[in-house]
Amino acid sequence: MTVTEEEMHDLLGRSRTYTLMVLRAGPNIGDDQTPSIIWEHGRRNLEAMKAGQMPVICAVDDDTEMCGIGVFDLEPEQVRAWMEDDPGVRAGVFAYELHVTRSFPGSSLPA
């Protein structure tokens, strides 16, 4: 399907910033507490999704140190504070980095 110049301008004009969180393995991943910590980390993520704060959550299931990504509809400072309270980050199971990104309101993953 072709996107016209007018559609491009319209879509780009409606784009806005979000905060992308990249989750990586931390130094304590794999210890005895990891499964229960990851469970609570996941519960917290789903609560943020239900609240509209993190509309996109993706676990990464490959053989890299990357564990997941999340797209937050919050400012980077808010996400940093939220992540610093994450049980996985506090336990050293995860480390994270934040990036300001731009996307289109209403973007979603297919059901």
N, C-alpha and C positions, 0 to 999 in steps of 0.2 A: 504494500500500500504506500503510495506516494504522500509525502508531507509537503504541503505548499509553503512558499515563503511567508505568507500571512500566518499560517499555523505555527511555523517556527518562531516568528516574532511574538505571537500570542503566548505560546508555551514558555519561551524564555523570559518573557515579561512577568509571568506568574511564578517562575521558579523562586525558591527561597533557600535560606541556609538551614542546615541541620547539623548535628554533631555526630560524627562517626566514631564509634569506639571499636578498637581492634583488641581482642583479648588473646593473650599468649600464655603459654605454660610458664608458671613461676617455679622457683627453686624447690618448693615443697610438693609439687605435683607427684602423685604416685605413692604418697605415704598412706598409712592405715586410715587416716581421717578423710582422705580425698573423696571417696564416694558420698559420704554424708554432707560434706561441705559443698560439693557440686550440686547435690539435691537442693539444698537451701538456696544456693546461688540461682538455680533454675527457677525455684518458686518466686524468688524476688524479681527475677526478670519477667515472669509471667504477670505478676502484680503490676509492674511498670507498663507492660503491654496493655493490660486491661484498663489502666488509668490513662492511656493515650500518650504516655511519656516516651515509650520506646516501641514504636509501631512495627519495627523490623528487628527480628532476632534470628540469627543464623548460627547454628553450631557448625564448626568445621571438622569434618571427619576424615582427614587424610593423615599422612605420616609426617606432618610438619609440627613446628612448635605453636602454630596458630590454632587457637581453640574456638574462636567465634568472632562474630561482628554484631554490632547493634547500631541501629540508627535512632538517635534520640531527637525528639522535638523539644529540646531544652538547650540552653546556652552552655558552652563548654565549661564554665565555672560551676554550673549546677551539676553537670554530668561528673566532673572531677570529684565534687563533694559526695555525690551518690556512689561513685565507684570506690572511693576511699572507705566507705562503710560496707562494701560488699564482703560477705564472709570469705569468699575465695581469695580476694585481694588481701584482706587482713591476715589470712592464714598462710600467705605466700604460695598458694596453689596457682594463682593467676597473677599476671602483670598485665597492664593495659597501656594503650596510647590513644590519644584523642586527635581528631582532625575535623576541621570545619569543612563541610561539604555542601554542595548545592544540588537540589533535586526539585521535583515537581510535586506540589500538593496533590494527594490522591493516588500517587504511585503506590502500587501494591504488588504482592506476589499472588499468582493465581491459586485459587483454592484447590 
